[in-house]
Amino acid sequence: MYKYGLGSAPTFRKALGALIEKGFVDRDRDTYSLIDVFFEKWIRMNFAIDHSG
């Protein structure tokens, strides 16, 4: 989590819970989806994630 500047696991879980509660993120079992396309674009622009490993 620190690699992406997300803080500690408890802090991340609390923030994720708030995003779910506010309707920005949807949860289906262990899958999370961004609901707001503009928020998703902002996340992608500001938190570029390298999936190469």
C-alpha positions in Angstrom: 0.0 0.0 0.0 2.9 2.3 0.7 4.1 1.8 -2.8 1.1 3.7 -4.1 1.0 6.3 -1.3 -2.2 4.8 0.2 -1.0 4.7 3.8 -1.6 1.9 6.2 -4.1 -0.9 5.6 -6.5 0.3 8.3 -6.4 3.8 6.9 -7.0 2.5 3.4 -10.0 0.3 4.6 -11.6 3.3 6.3 -11.2 5.4 3.2 -12.6 2.7 1.0 -15.5 2.2 3.3 -16.3 6.0 3.1 -16.1 5.8 -0.7 -18.5 2.9 -0.8 -20.9 4.7 1.6 -20.8 7.9 -0.5 -21.6 5.9 -3.7 -18.2 6.4 -5.5 -17.3 2.7 -5.2 -19.4 -0.4 -5.5 -18.5 -3.7 -3.9 -19.5 -7.2 -5.1 -17.9 -9.8 -2.9 -14.2 -9.2 -3.3 -14.5 -7.0 -6.4 -14.6 -3.2 -6.2 -15.7 -0.9 -9.0 -15.6 2.8 -9.4 -19.1 4.1 -10.2 -18.3 7.7 -11.2 -16.4 7.7 -14.5 -14.9 11.1 -13.8 -13.6 10.0 -10.4 -12.2 6.9 -12.1 -10.4 9.1 -14.7 -9.0 11.3 -11.8 -7.8 8.2 -10.0 -6.1 6.9 -13.1 -4.4 10.3 -13.8 -3.2 10.9 -10.3 -2.3 7.3 -9.2 -0.7 5.7 -12.3 -0.3 2.1 -11.4 2.3 -0.1 -13.0 0.9 -3.6 -13.5 4.2 -5.1 -14.8 5.0 -6.4 -11.3 
